[in-house]
């Protein structure tokens, strides 16, 4: 799973602030996705470890 940050070409301070807010939101979504992937991998490893 790859995370994508929104492209930007800000020309004003307001546009730059909006771009920053969008990038921060995208990073938060990405972190949540990576956390879910890590949890899934850990669960799979636990299941494999319990198999005889």
C-alpha positions as CSV (number, residue, x, y, z in Angstrom):
1,X,0.0,0.0,0.0
2,X,1.5,3.3,-1.0
3,X,0.6,6.6,0.5
4,X,0.0,9.6,-1.7
5,X,0.3,13.3,-0.8
6,X,-1.7,15.8,-2.7
7,X,0.2,17.9,-5.3
8,X,0.3,21.6,-4.8
9,X,1.4,24.8,-6.6
10,X,0.6,27.4,-3.9
11,X,0.9,31.0,-4.9
12,X,-0.4,32.8,-1.8
13,X,0.0,32.3,2.0
14,X,-3.6,31.2,2.2
15,X,-3.1,28.5,-0.5
16,X,0.1,27.4,1.2
17,X,-1.7,27.0,4.5
18,X,-4.4,25.0,2.9
19,X,-1.8,22.8,1.2
20,X,-0.1,22.3,4.5
21,X,-3.4,21.3,6.2
22,X,-4.2,18.9,3.3
23,X,-0.7,17.3,3.5
24,X,-1.0,16.9,7.3
25,X,-4.4,15.2,6.9
26,X,-3.0,12.9,4.2
27,X,-0.1,11.9,6.4
28,X,-2.6,11.1,9.2
29,X,-4.6,8.9,6.8
30,X,-1.3,7.2,5.7
31,X,-0.2,6.6,9.2
32,X,-3.6,5.0,10.0
33,X,-3.3,2.7,7.0
34,X,0.2,1.7,7.9
35,X,-0.9,1.0,11.4
36,X,-3.7,-1.3,10.1
37,X,-1.2,-3.1,7.9
38,X,1.2,-3.6,10.8
39,X,-1.6,-4.9,13.0
40,X,-2.7,-7.4,10.3
41,X,0.8,-8.6,9.8
42,X,1.3,-9.1,13.6
43,X,-2.0,-11.0,13.8
44,X,-0.9,-13.3,10.9
45,X,2.4,-13.9,12.6
46,X,0.7,-14.8,15.9
47,X,-1.6,-17.3,14.0
48,X,1.4,-18.9,12.3
49,X,3.3,-19.2,15.6
50,X,0.4,-21.1,17.1
51,X,0.2,-23.7,14.3
52,X,1.9,-27.1,15.1
